Amino acid sequence: MDEKPRWRIKSITSTSFFWWGLTIFTVGALLVLFYHFLTNYSGFRFGLTKFKNILSPFIYGFVMAYLLSPIFNAVIRRLYPKLEPKTKTKKTALTLSKVVATLVCLAVLFGVVGGMLALLVPQVIESIRGLTATLPGRFDQVSSWLNEILAGFENQEVAESINNGFNEFQDHILTWIQDTLLPGVGSFMQRLSTGVMVTIRTAFNIIIGVIACVYFLNGKEKFRAQFKMIISAFFSEKRATGIYDFFAFSNKTFGGFITGKLIDSLIIGVLCFVAMRIVGLPYPILISTIIGVTNIIPFFGPFIGAIPSIAIICIISPMQALYFLILVVILQQLDGNVIGPAILGNSLGIASFWVMFAIVVGGGLFGFLGMVIGVPIFAIIYYYLSRYVDKRLKEKELDAKTKDYLSYEKYGLEAEVILNEESK
């Protein structure tokens, strides 16, 4: 009777020692890997960059397929009921519908890209040439204005330093335009006309990306089924259902946000073009495209697009730049209060502060792409973190509403009074 408990205690102690040893070994291995990552960061980064370059055609294809998927699905939904009675089998009707939907998507893809290039390339070249023609005169005007201001300075050494700095900046810009920018535009046009604008590698990636896009569009049901098979094989039914719900919610969040922002940005770009033509502002196609593209970025988008646009117009006419600034403010208010809410609604479900936070962090990590996808990614994280916190609070039988934790005691106020007034 006395030996059995001793044996059990010894067994438990040995098991605990084993798990402690395994934990220490795992932590140590992770620390070693982390140390090698830090000491060989450039090598890891080179490897990741090379891996990304290898997968870039499929990334392009997946992005194109994801954006074209609503058009693909809409064509099949409309065409299949009309073809099904006229074909021998339903599979034949579905195949024909997919073929037509694929051709429609490719036509939309090539039409949008080709149309953008046809509109933008001549406008960009014309804008650069126009700016280089008017820039020296504008510099002379600014120089005269600066000399008039500096003439009243008591400290002539400071005034002379400012004037010399401006003259050096002017000479540097004009030299760069004459020696680099204009020859670069000429060589760009020559490469464009001879058809060697892109390298063989880039052309290969684009072609493979388009082919991958076609495969993704036509095989997305099969890919989804294979994904479900893998999840069902490795996870329990409850965990698998949670994974399906996660991807469904992520797809809904991403799809709704990206599609809504594209439509919203297209409307803003068209409105900007129409308003610029009515007012008579220069470079309407180029500026409207900049405003439309940058408007995809939430919160900061209109301001990011307005800064270079105002700089371009200001070189032509400072007064027209002021008119354009007023136009941008009007468009931003219209987008933020009417067009954006009508298209997107409250699909993200996060406060403006977290939108700004997601844009800054995403942009700092991944540039322009991070600024666009950072918001829906943060919205997904925020949603599931909120669900987990609510679950934990309910398990502890605590309140799961933010208002129940508000306190205004440091102001000598009661939270209930403030909340009651806000609800009225």
NORMO-V158162 format. One record per residue. RES is the residue in one small letter. OMEGA is omega as a letter, one per 20 degrees, with the letter a starting at -180 (* if undefined). D_LAST is the distance of its C-alpha to the last C-alpha in Angstrom with 1 decimal. Layout:
res/omega/d_last
RES/OMEGA/D_LAST
RES/OMEGA/D_LAST
//
This chain:
res/omega/d_last
m/a/73.3
d/a/72.9
e/a/73.3
k/r/70.6
p/r/67.6
r/a/69.2
w/r/69.4
r/r/65.8
i/r/64.6
k/a/66.8
s/r/65.4
i/a/61.8
t/r/62.7
s/r/64.5
t/r/61.6
s/r/59.1
f/r/61.6
f/a/61.8
w/r/58.0
w/r/57.8
g/r/60.6
l/r/59.0
t/r/55.8
i/r/57.7
f/a/59.7
t/r/56.6
v/r/54.8
g/r/58.1
a/r/58.6
l/r/55.1
l/r/55.7
v/r/59.0
l/r/57.4
f/r/54.7
y/r/57.5
h/r/59.4
f/a/56.3
l/a/55.9
t/r/59.6
n/a/59.9
y/a/56.6
s/r/58.3
g/r/60.2
f/a/57.2
r/r/55.4
f/r/58.4
g/r/58.6
l/r/54.9
t/r/55.4
k/r/58.5
f/r/56.8
k/r/53.9
n/r/56.5
i/a/58.2
l/a/55.1
s/r/53.8
p/a/55.1
f/r/53.3
i/r/50.1
y/a/50.4
g/a/51.2
f/r/48.2
v/r/45.7
m/r/47.3
a/a/47.3
y/a/43.6
l/a/42.6
l/a/45.0
s/r/44.2
p/r/41.6
i/r/44.3
f/a/46.9
n/a/44.9
a/r/44.0
v/a/47.7
i/r/48.8
r/a/46.3
r/a/47.5
l/a/51.1
y/r/51.9
p/r/51.5
k/a/53.9
l/a/56.5
e/r/56.5
p/a/58.5
k/a/61.0
t/a/61.9
k/a/63.9
t/r/61.4
k/r/57.7
k/r/58.4
t/r/60.3
a/r/57.4
l/r/55.0
t/r/57.4
l/r/57.9
s/r/54.1
k/r/53.8
v/r/56.6
v/r/55.0
a/r/51.6
t/r/53.2
l/r/55.0
v/a/51.9
c/r/50.1
l/r/53.1
a/r/53.2
v/a/49.6
l/a/50.2
f/r/53.3
g/a/52.0
v/a/48.9
v/r/50.9
g/r/53.9
g/r/51.8
m/r/50.0
l/a/53.3
a/r/54.9
l/a/52.2
l/a/51.6
v/r/55.1
p/r/56.6
q/r/53.5
v/a/53.6
i/r/57.3
e/a/57.0
s/a/54.2
i/a/56.3
r/r/59.3
g/r/57.5
l/r/55.9
t/r/59.3
a/a/60.8
t/a/58.3
l/r/57.6
p/r/60.8
g/r/60.2
r/r/56.7
f/r/58.0
d/r/60.6
q/r/57.9
v/r/55.8
s/r/59.0
s/r/60.0
w/r/56.6
l/r/56.7
n/r/60.2
e/r/59.1
i/a/56.4
l/r/58.7
a/r/61.4
g/a/59.5
f/r/59.2
e/a/61.3
n/a/61.8
q/r/63.9
e/r/64.1
v/r/60.3
a/a/60.4
e/r/63.3
s/r/61.6
i/a/58.5
n/r/60.7
n/r/62.9
g/r/59.9
f/r/58.6
n/r/62.0
e/r/62.4
f/r/59.0
q/a/60.1
d/a/63.5
h/a/62.0
i/a/59.5
l/r/62.2
t/r/64.7
w/r/62.2
i/a/61.5
q/a/65.2
d/a/66.5
t/a/63.8
l/a/61.1
l/r/63.3
p/r/65.9
g/r/63.2
v/r/61.9
g/r/65.4
s/r/66.0
f/r/62.7
m/r/63.7
q/r/67.1
r/r/65.7
l/a/63.3
s/a/66.2
t/r/68.5
g/r/66.0
v/a/66.0
m/a/62.6
v/r/61.5
t/r/63.6
i/a/65.1
r/r/62.7
t/r/59.6
a/r/61.0
f/r/61.8
n/a/58.3
i/a/56.8
i/r/59.2
i/r/58.7
g/r/54.9
v/r/55.1
i/r/57.4
a/r/55.0
c/r/52.1
v/r/54.1
y/r/54.9
f/a/51.2
l/a/50.1
n/a/52.8
g/a/52.8
k/r/49.2
e/r/49.4
k/r/52.5
f/r/51.0
r/r/47.9
a/r/50.3
q/r/52.4
f/r/49.3
k/r/48.3
m/a/51.9
i/a/51.9
i/a/48.6
s/a/49.8
a/a/53.1
f/a/51.7
f/r/48.6
s/a/47.7
e/r/45.9
k/r/42.6
r/r/42.8
a/r/43.9
t/r/41.0
g/r/38.7
i/r/40.6
y/r/40.4
d/r/36.6
f/a/36.4
f/r/38.5
a/r/36.7
f/r/33.3
s/r/35.0
n/r/36.6
k/a/33.4
t/r/31.6
f/a/34.6
g/r/35.5
g/a/32.1
f/a/31.5
i/r/35.1
t/r/35.5
g/a/32.2
k/r/33.0
l/r/36.5
i/r/35.4
d/a/32.8
s/r/35.5
l/r/38.0
i/a/35.8
i/r/35.1
g/r/38.9
v/r/39.9
l/r/37.5
c/r/38.8
f/a/42.4
v/a/41.9
a/r/40.2
m/r/43.0
r/r/45.7
i/a/44.2
v/a/43.9
g/r/47.3
l/a/46.4
p/r/49.1
y/a/49.2
p/a/46.4
i/a/47.3
l/a/47.6
i/a/44.4
s/r/42.3
t/r/43.6
i/a/42.6
i/a/39.1
g/a/38.8
v/a/40.2
t/r/38.2
n/r/35.0
i/r/35.4
i/r/34.4
p/r/30.6
f/a/29.0
f/a/32.4
g/a/34.3
p/a/34.0
f/r/35.0
i/r/37.8
g/a/39.2
a/a/38.8
i/r/40.9
p/r/44.2
s/r/43.6
i/r/43.2
a/r/46.3
i/a/48.3
i/a/47.4
c/r/47.8
i/r/51.4
i/a/52.0
s/r/50.0
p/r/47.5
m/r/46.0
q/r/45.5
a/r/43.8
l/r/41.3
y/a/40.7
f/r/40.2
l/r/37.7
i/r/35.6
l/r/36.0
v/r/34.8
v/r/31.7
i/r/30.9
l/a/31.7
q/r/29.6
q/r/26.5
l/a/27.4
d/a/27.9
g/a/24.8
n/a/22.4
v/a/24.3
i/a/27.4
g/r/26.4
p/a/23.2
a/a/25.0
i/a/27.9
l/a/26.6
g/r/23.0
n/a/21.7
s/a/25.1
l/r/25.4
g/r/22.2
i/a/22.7
a/a/21.0
s/r/22.6
f/a/24.3
w/r/26.1
v/r/27.1
m/r/28.7
f/a/30.3
a/a/31.8
i/a/33.2
v/a/34.8
v/r/36.3
g/r/37.4
g/r/39.0
g/a/40.8
l/a/42.3
f/r/43.1
g/a/42.7
f/a/41.4
l/r/41.3
g/r/39.3
m/a/36.7
v/a/36.3
i/a/36.4
g/a/34.9
v/r/31.3
p/r/31.8
i/r/34.0
f/r/31.4
a/r/28.7
i/r/31.2
i/a/31.8
y/a/28.2
y/a/27.6
y/r/30.6
l/r/30.0
s/r/26.5
r/a/28.1
y/r/30.8
v/r/28.5
d/r/26.4
k/a/29.7
r/r/31.1
l/r/28.2
k/r/28.3
e/r/32.1
k/r/31.6
e/r/29.0
l/r/26.3
d/a/22.6
a/r/22.2
k/a/18.7
t/a/18.3
k/a/15.3
d/a/17.8
y/r/20.1
l/r/18.0
s/r/19.4
y/a/18.8
e/a/21.8
k/r/23.9
y/a/21.6
g/a/21.6
l/r/17.9
e/a/16.4
a/a/14.6
e/r/12.5
v/r/11.1
i/a/10.3
l/r/8.8
n/r/6.6
e/r/5.4
e/a/5.5
s/a/3.8
k/*/0.0
//
